[in-house]
Amino acid sequence: MGTDITVFANHSIDFSSNDLKYIADEIKHKLDNSIIANRTELYNQIRSYYDWQGYDDTVRNKWHKEIDDWIGNDWECITDYNLYSYTEICFCGPFNLRISFTDKHIQFYDPGCRYHSFFDNEKEHRNEWRKYYYQYISLFGGNFVIYLPDKGEVASEFTEKIWDYNQDLEIIVRELINKYGLNNTGIDDFPINEDGFMDLPYYFIDCFDDLK
């Protein structure tokens, strides 16, 4: 089993009312009234998810039809409000894009690729995802994304703190820097060794300076 990438961002959404239905409606209104700036480029990348060797024509054709038929811009809220202890509001939108919100962070569930392959991807492809992240964290008052692996030492110590304990991203960033040092490597130069996995520092904080 490989190591996938996780994508978390900060935001300034007001969760103080503790009324998840109201908060979800406010988020949905913003999502529905936004247009993905690089919609065509993301469509092409998402449509190609199952084009590589290993998937049969049935799976590939079903996915292509699903993406091709998705002509709307609405986002569907898929949170069950009967789960009163549930603190995550989840949405599914154009081309099956998925985003979730807690009072501490936003999580983007796409591009759904391996941790190392996101950094090893062609710059132009990676930047299409970064443009999408930047557009939507800006929409909700955020200013950075943190990329972490979903397995291994870093995941068990840091990624799982976000998933299991809804830890503040600012605290996660400070702890990562304390353990692994400040990451001064540019996103286009992030190190990959011969096995395809990342060398230190095992995390990347993206402030999108090159896209602003």
N, C-alpha and C positions, 0 to 999 in steps of 0.2 A: 504494500500500500504506500502511495506517495504522500507527500506533504502539500496540502493546498494552502492558498493564500487567504488570509482574512483581512478585511478592509473596514476599519473603524474611523469615524470622524466625530469632531465635536460639533456642538450647536448651541443656540441660545433660545430654544423653545421654552416657553413658560409651562412647566408641569405642576405649578404650585396648587392648582385647583383640585388635583387628584381625581378629576372627572375625565376618565379615559375616553369616553364617548365624545365629549366636547373637544378634547385635545385632538383626537383622531379626525374629527370633522374639520377642524382648523387646518391640520396638516393636509388632509385630502383636498381641501379647497385650493391650497397653494400648489399642490402637485398637479391637479387637474387643469389649472390655469397657467401652467408652464409648458413650454414646448422644448423638447430636448434639442439643443442647438446643433448637435452633430448626429441627428437622428438617422440619416442615411448611412453614415459610416458605421454606427453601432448596429444597425439592421444587418448590414453585410457581415459583420463579425459574428453576431449572434446566429444568423442563418447558417453559418459554416460550422457550428459547434459539432455536428455529427458527420462532417464531410471526410474526416480522416479514416484511415483503414481501421477496421475493427467493428464498424457498425454496418448492418445490412441495409438494403434499400428500403425495407419497410419502416425501420426506425427513422432513417434519413428523410424519406418522403413525408412521413407523418409530421416530423418537426418542421420541415420546409413549409408545409401547408399551414401549420399553426402560426408560424411567423408571418407568412405572406397574407394570411387572412386578418391579421391584427392591424386594423386601420385606424382605430380610435386612439384617444390620448388620455382616457380616464384611468385612474388608479383604483383598484379594489382593495378595501380594507379587509383583511382576513383574520383579524383578532377576535377571539371569543370573549365577549364582555361578561359572560357568566362566570368566568374564572377571575374572581375578585382580587386574588393575590397576584394576578399576572400583570407585569409592569412593562411589557413590550408590545408596541403597536406595529403590526406588520402590513405591508402593502405589496401588491403585485400590479405591475403597470405594463406599458407598451413593450411588446416583444418578450413578455415574461420576465422583465426586469423586476428585481425584488429589493426592497429597502425595509429596514425595521428601525424603530425609534424607541429609546428609553429616555428617562430623564437625564441620563448621563452621556449618551452617545447615539450616533447613527451607525448602522451597519449596512454596508452594500454587499449583496450576495453574488454579484457578478464582477469579474468575468468568469469565476468558477474554474480557475486554472491552477496548475501547480505553482507553489511559491517561487521556485527558481525560474520557471518558464515565464512568469510575468516580467521579471527583470531581464530575462534572456530574449524576450520577444523583440520584434522589430520596433524601433522607436516610434514610428508613425502609428502602429497598432496600439501600443501601450498608451500613447498620448490621447488616443480617442477615448479610452476609459478614464484617463485623468481629467480630460475636459468635462466629461459627464459628472465625475465626482465633484469637481470644482464648482460646476454650475449649481449642483443641488446642495452642497454644504453652504455655499454662499447664500442660496435662497433661504436657508434656515439659520443664518447667522454664525456659521462655523468658519474656521480658517485653516484647518489642517486635517490631514488623513494620516493614520498610522497603519503600515502594512506589517503583519505578523504571520508566522506560520501557525498551522492548526495542530501540529504534532511536534513532539520532541521537547527538549529542555525548556526552550522559550515559551512554548505553548502551555506546558504544565505549570509554569511559574507566572506567566503574564497573560496570555490569551484567555486562559480559563478563569482568571480573576475578573475579566471583563464579562465573560459569559455567565459564570456562576454567581458572582457577587456584585455585578454591575459597578465595578470599580471606576472611579474618575479617571479619564484618560490622562489628565495632567499628572496624576500620581503615577500612573503606569509609565509615562515618559520619563519622569524623574528617576524611577527605579531602574528602568532600562539603561539610562545614562550612567547611573551610579555603578551598575554591574558591568556594562560592556563598553562604556565610554561614549563620548559624543560622536555621532555619525556625521562626518563632514564630506562623505562621498556623494557625488552627484548621482541622481537616479539612473542616468545613462552609463554610469561607470561602476555600478554596484557589483562587487566581486562574485564570480562564480567559479568554483573549482572544477577539476576534471570529472568529478562525479555528478556535476550538475547542481550541487547544493551550495548554499551561501556560506562564505566564510564570515568571521566576525565583521560587523556587530550584530547580525541576525535580526535587525529591524530596520525600518526606514520611515522617517517622518517626512511627509510631502506637504510643503507649504505652497506649491504651485507657482513659485516665483517666476519661472520661465514661461508660464501661461498667462500671467496677469497683463 
